[in-house]
């Protein structure tokens, strides 16, 4: 397995290689999140090979993912729409090929504390896994919708995803914005309450959270491989929706993420997996600014 330790200084060749067995080689990026289970199942259950694809997997940091796929260091991945929507509209070399699921981002605060609604976050410190990451973007959207200025009325503090809960417990922040499995782990601890939830709040619940993202040049040069890889991931998503416990266990057993199998299954079971190509088209449409 390769690792994206640094970004290349130039764009990669986007022509798909073919193995001696006639399989098309595709470089797949992942981060190790609960909601990426469709990718993991497509690899582990042979869905890619069924479609004539051999995958080279690469773990990529969230803060680097957009640049790595844009430059062709990887060809495909599953990523939150809100991190890519505006850059794609402005010409980023990335294409959404299908929607995968809804939900998975939250803003949370201590249970029973002074913060119970978005307006209570005014003047507070919010912990995020990185500036520009999907949890940060979701928090910005929901703050703006509730007339809280995320630029002047919030103090942002960055922590590794796995340390957000500790930062909240130690009082280093007043609230946190996170993704799965962190959100479900925090809820299971009984120490937090949701202030905003992408999968539940009525203003966001119909939005796709994650879609299949592909290097656009690769997709154009290798339409057969692009379509085949998309079909494999969509099959993985359908499998996860029917078998969340098995998917949760296998994701952990194969080392894609570190989590409690039962909590991981709970998080997967709560995610509305609705894999469809039309979902990708719908997700790529411009949204009213909120």
C-alpha positions as a printed NumPy array, in Angstrom:
array([[  0.   ,   0.   ,   0.   ],
       [  1.404,   3.374,  -0.971],
       [  1.214,   6.443,   1.258],
       [  0.793,  10.079,   0.191],
       [  3.643,  11.473,   2.273],
       [  4.14 ,  14.388,  -0.08 ],
       [  2.583,  15.992,  -3.143],
       [  4.2  ,  15.706,  -6.536],
       [  5.202,  18.923,  -8.241],
       [  3.568,  18.073, -11.554],
       [  0.573,  16.22 , -12.913],
       [  0.828,  12.465, -13.408],
       [  0.193,  10.476, -16.583],
       [ -3.512,   9.653, -16.507],
       [ -3.475,   6.693, -18.915],
       [ -4.59 ,   3.501, -17.164],
       [ -2.048,   0.683, -17.13 ],
       [ -3.141,  -2.874, -17.894],
       [ -1.863,  -5.884, -15.933],
       [ -0.644,  -9.133, -17.484],
       [ -4.071, -10.554, -16.605],
       [ -5.8  ,  -7.823, -18.567],
       [ -7.031,  -5.865, -15.545],
       [ -7.123,  -2.076, -15.715],
       [ -5.056,  -0.491, -12.926],
       [ -6.699,   2.259, -10.907],
       [ -5.138,   4.201,  -8.015],
       [ -7.654,   4.567,  -5.193],
       [ -7.245,   7.009,  -2.333],
       [ -8.825,   6.627,   1.095],
       [ -8.505,   8.215,   4.53 ],
       [ -9.723,   5.528,   6.913],
       [-13.235,   6.77 ,   7.737],
       [-16.299,   4.715,   8.637],
       [-18.271,   6.002,   5.661],
       [-15.588,   4.76 ,   3.236],
       [-16.768,   1.177,   3.843],
       [-18.021,   0.884,   0.218],
       [-14.416,   1.286,  -0.958],
       [-13.156,  -1.274,   1.522],
       [-15.858,  -3.801,   0.629],
       [-15.276,  -3.325,  -3.107],
       [-11.608,  -4.185,  -2.531],
       [-12.05 ,  -7.018,  -0.035],
       [-15.074,  -8.715,  -1.63 ],
       [-13.717,  -8.653,  -5.167],
       [-16.141,  -6.146,  -6.665],
       [-13.321,  -4.277,  -8.429],
       [-11.938,  -7.468,  -9.974],
       [-15.421,  -8.42 , -11.137],
       [-15.356,  -5.188, -13.13 ],
       [-11.886,  -5.836, -14.556],
       [-10.099,  -3.441, -12.184],
       [ -6.918,  -3.933, -10.169],
       [ -6.681,  -1.369,  -7.378],
       [ -3.568,   0.238,  -5.984],
       [ -4.659,   1.733,  -2.666],
       [ -3.112,   4.811,  -1.1  ],
       [ -3.919,   6.36 ,   2.268],
       [ -4.153,  10.133,   1.938],
       [ -4.535,  12.832,   4.579],
       [ -7.757,  14.84 ,   4.377],
       [ -5.875,  18.111,   3.953],
       [ -3.986,  16.692,   0.934],
       [ -6.734,  14.674,  -0.759],
       [ -8.025,  17.373,  -3.08 ],
       [ -4.561,  18.218,  -4.398],
       [ -3.462,  14.59 ,  -4.762],
       [ -6.478,  13.59 ,  -6.855],
       [ -6.395,  16.844,  -8.84 ],
       [ -2.771,  16.182,  -9.837],
       [ -3.444,  12.533, -10.69 ],
       [ -1.505,  11.007,  -7.79 ],
       [ -4.667,   8.962,  -7.283],
       [ -7.482,   8.407,  -9.755],
       [-10.532,   7.883,  -7.583],
       [-11.849,   8.192,  -4.043],
       [-14.975,   8.806,  -1.993],
       [-15.136,  12.324,  -0.619],
       [-17.602,  14.818,   0.89 ],
       [-19.311,  16.884,  -1.774],
       [-19.045,  20.174,   0.102],
       [-15.231,  20.096,   0.038],
       [-15.152,  19.741,  -3.759],
       [-18.259,  21.479,  -5.072],
       [-16.964,  25.041,  -5.403],
       [-13.464,  24.06 ,  -6.655],
       [-15.055,  21.829,  -9.336],
       [-17.319,  24.675, -10.421],
       [-14.195,  26.851, -10.658],
       [-12.41 ,  24.347, -12.909],
       [-10.724,  21.8  , -10.609],
       [ -9.655,  18.702, -12.583],
       [-12.107,  16.422, -10.725],
       [-15.398,  14.815, -11.715],
       [-18.199,  13.433,  -9.52 ],
       [-19.415,  10.158, -11.004],
       [-22.044,   9.031,  -8.463],
       [-23.567,   9.761,  -5.065],
       [-22.847,   7.265,  -2.275],
       [-24.524,   8.312,   0.975],
       [-25.997,  11.151,   3.005],
       [-25.218,  12.24 ,   6.577],
       [-21.943,  11.762,   8.573],
       [-20.895,  15.283,   9.678],
       [-21.755,  16.825,  13.058],
       [-21.102,  19.711,  15.405],
       [-21.143,  18.545,  19.039],
       [-20.897,  20.154,  22.476],
       [-20.81 ,  18.862,  26.084],
       [-24.051,  17.192,  27.123],
       [-26.126,  19.351,  29.447],
       [-23.849,  22.335,  28.911],
       [-24.554,  25.889,  27.832],
       [-24.408,  25.062,  24.107],
       [-27.569,  23.395,  22.822],
       [-28.223,  25.27 ,  19.585],
       [-26.104,  26.793,  16.844],
       [-26.609,  30.365,  18.067],
       [-24.984,  29.378,  21.376],
       [-21.689,  28.904,  19.511],
       [-21.244,  32.663,  19.016],
       [-17.947,  33.726,  20.602],
       [-16.908,  30.116,  21.298],
       [-13.921,  27.916,  20.405],
       [-14.615,  25.076,  17.953],
       [-12.203,  22.198,  17.398],
       [-11.831,  20.839,  13.868],
       [ -9.558,  18.228,  12.216],
       [ -8.231,  20.878,   9.827],
       [ -9.087,  24.189,   8.226],
       [-10.888,  23.496,   4.961],
       [-11.858,  19.942,   5.932],
       [-15.514,  18.856,   5.539],
       [-16.281,  19.186,   9.287],
       [-14.905,  22.75 ,   9.165],
       [-16.93 ,  23.541,   6.034],
       [-20.116,  22.048,   7.498],
       [-19.672,  24.049,  10.711],
       [-19.163,  27.212,   8.63 ],
       [-22.327,  26.529,   6.646],
       [-24.506,  25.927,   9.67 ],
       [-23.07 ,  28.928,  11.539],
       [-23.727,  31.211,   8.585],
       [-27.259,  29.878,   8.206],
       [-27.919,  30.838,  11.83 ],
       [-26.404,  34.32 ,  11.465],
       [-23.172,  33.558,  13.331],
       [-20.123,  34.885,  11.481],
       [-17.577,  32.019,  11.315],
       [-14.772,  34.459,  10.489],
       [-15.167,  36.964,  13.316],
       [-17.34 ,  35.293,  15.958],
       [-15.651,  31.889,  16.227],
       [-12.171,  30.856,  17.343],
       [-11.081,  27.797,  15.354],
       [ -8.643,  25.314,  16.852],
       [ -7.13 ,  22.365,  14.956],
       [ -6.591,  18.918,  16.491],
       [ -6.078,  15.433,  15.022],
       [ -9.488,  13.759,  14.57 ],
       [ -8.807,  11.233,  17.32 ],
       [ -7.954,  13.999,  19.814],
       [-11.036,  16.185,  19.341],
       [-12.935,  14.459,  22.144],
       [-10.018,  14.868,  24.548],
       [ -9.712,  18.556,  23.655],
       [-13.405,  19.002,  24.451],
       [-13.112,  17.086,  27.723],
       [-10.078,  19.148,  28.818],
       [-11.866,  22.4  ,  28.071],
       [ -9.495,  23.419,  25.296],
       [-12.517,  23.956,  23.046],
       [-16.21 ,  24.573,  23.652],
       [-17.474,  22.42 ,  20.772],
       [-16.131,  20.156,  18.03 ],
       [-16.962,  19.479,  14.39 ],
       [-16.288,  15.928,  13.264],
       [-17.098,  13.03 ,  10.946],
       [-17.665,   9.31 ,  11.432],
       [-16.655,   7.294,  13.361],
       [-15.712,  10.103,  15.79 ],
       [-19.25 ,  11.494,  15.972],
       [-20.816,   8.15 ,  16.898],
       [-18.028,   7.333,  19.349],
       [-18.607,  10.659,  21.091],
       [-22.377,  10.115,  21.255],
       [-21.85 ,   6.606,  22.625],
       [-19.683,   8.042,  25.409],
       [-22.727,   9.945,  26.662],
       [-20.64 ,  13.089,  27.088],
       [-21.856,  15.153,  24.128],
       [-25.   ,  16.289,  22.379],
       [-25.454,  17.166,  18.733],
       [-25.742,  20.853,  17.946],
       [-25.933,  20.275,  14.178],
       [-26.202,  17.016,  12.23 ],
       [-25.909,  16.773,   8.441],
       [-27.938,  13.575,   8.357],
       [-30.797,  14.73 ,  10.598],
       [-31.273,  18.499,  10.35 ],
       [-34.044,  19.196,   7.865],
       [-32.09 ,  21.823,   5.923],
       [-29.339,  19.308,   5.062],
       [-30.894,  15.826,   5.363],
       [-31.592,  15.458,   1.627],
       [-28.052,  16.373,   0.583],
       [-25.5  ,  13.784,  -0.435],
       [-22.572,  13.914,   1.929],
       [-20.118,  11.762,  -0.017],
       [-19.783,  11.097,  -3.731],
       [-17.316,   9.223,  -5.888],
       [-14.648,  11.69 ,  -7.012],
       [-12.397,  10.98 ,  -9.962],
       [ -9.512,  12.739, -11.657],
       [-11.299,  14.225, -14.676],
       [ -8.439,  13.679, -17.107],
       [ -8.232,  10.017, -16.085],
       [-11.994,   9.611, -16.521],
       [-11.887,  11.165, -20.   ],
       [ -8.953,   9.065, -21.208],
       [-10.175,   5.854, -19.554],
       [-13.96 ,   5.928, -19.714],
       [-14.214,   2.14 , -19.466],
       [-12.072,   1.98 , -16.327],
       [-13.888,   4.985, -14.821],
       [-17.313,   3.432, -15.337],
       [-16.143,   0.035, -14.072],
       [-14.593,   1.468, -10.903],
       [-17.75 ,   3.489, -10.229],
       [-19.924,   0.367, -10.601],
       [-17.699,  -1.539,  -8.156],
       [-17.976,   1.164,  -5.482],
       [-21.745,   1.472,  -5.921],
       [-22.031,  -2.299,  -5.478],
       [-19.923,  -1.942,  -2.332],
       [-22.287,   0.741,  -1.028],
       [-25.333,  -1.452,  -1.649],
       [-23.635,  -4.321,   0.164],
       [-22.814,  -2.092,   3.142],
       [-26.409,  -0.871,   3.373],
       [-27.636,  -4.465,   3.731],
       [-24.726,  -5.761,   5.84 ],
       [-23.563,  -2.916,   8.13 ],
       [-22.311,  -5.219,  10.902],
       [-20.255,  -7.386,   8.537],
       [-18.912,  -4.298,   6.763],
       [-17.972,  -2.681,  10.078],
       [-16.153,  -5.787,  11.264],
       [-14.289,  -6.324,   7.995],
       [-13.225,  -2.658,   7.784],
       [-11.566,  -3.009,  11.19 ],
       [-10.156,  -6.522,  10.686],
       [ -8.441,  -5.462,   7.473],
       [ -6.889,  -2.424,   9.147],
       [ -8.656,   0.347,   7.25 ],
       [ -9.735,   2.093,  10.446],
       [ -9.462,   1.785,  14.209],
       [-12.816,   1.672,  15.963],
       [-15.101,  -0.46 ,  18.086],
       [-16.879,  -2.929,  15.732],
       [-20.281,  -2.43 ,  17.355],
       [-20.056,   1.367,  17.325],
       [-18.737,   1.279,  13.782],
       [-21.708,  -0.888,  12.779],
       [-24.058,   1.51 ,  14.549],
       [-22.577,   4.427,  12.607],
       [-22.816,   2.566,   9.298],
       [-26.377,   1.485,   9.998],
       [-27.392,   5.085,  10.629],
       [-25.913,   6.375,   7.362],
       [-28.425,   6.514,   4.486],
       [-26.545,   4.743,   1.695],
       [-28.296,   5.656,  -1.552],
       [-25.749,   4.77 ,  -4.233],
       [-26.711,   6.101,  -7.662],
       [-25.182,   7.893, -10.624],
       [-28.013,  10.435, -10.636],
       [-27.036,  11.278,  -7.047],
       [-23.656,  12.425,  -8.321],
       [-25.274,  14.645, -10.925],
       [-27.62 ,  16.133,  -8.332],
       [-24.799,  16.681,  -5.826],
       [-22.713,  18.553,  -8.415],
       [-25.386,  21.2  ,  -9.003],
       [-24.714,  24.635,  -7.47 ],
       [-26.443,  25.18 ,  -4.119],
       [-28.016,  28.246,  -2.675],
       [-25.423,  29.77 ,  -0.364],
       [-26.173,  28.911,   3.301]])
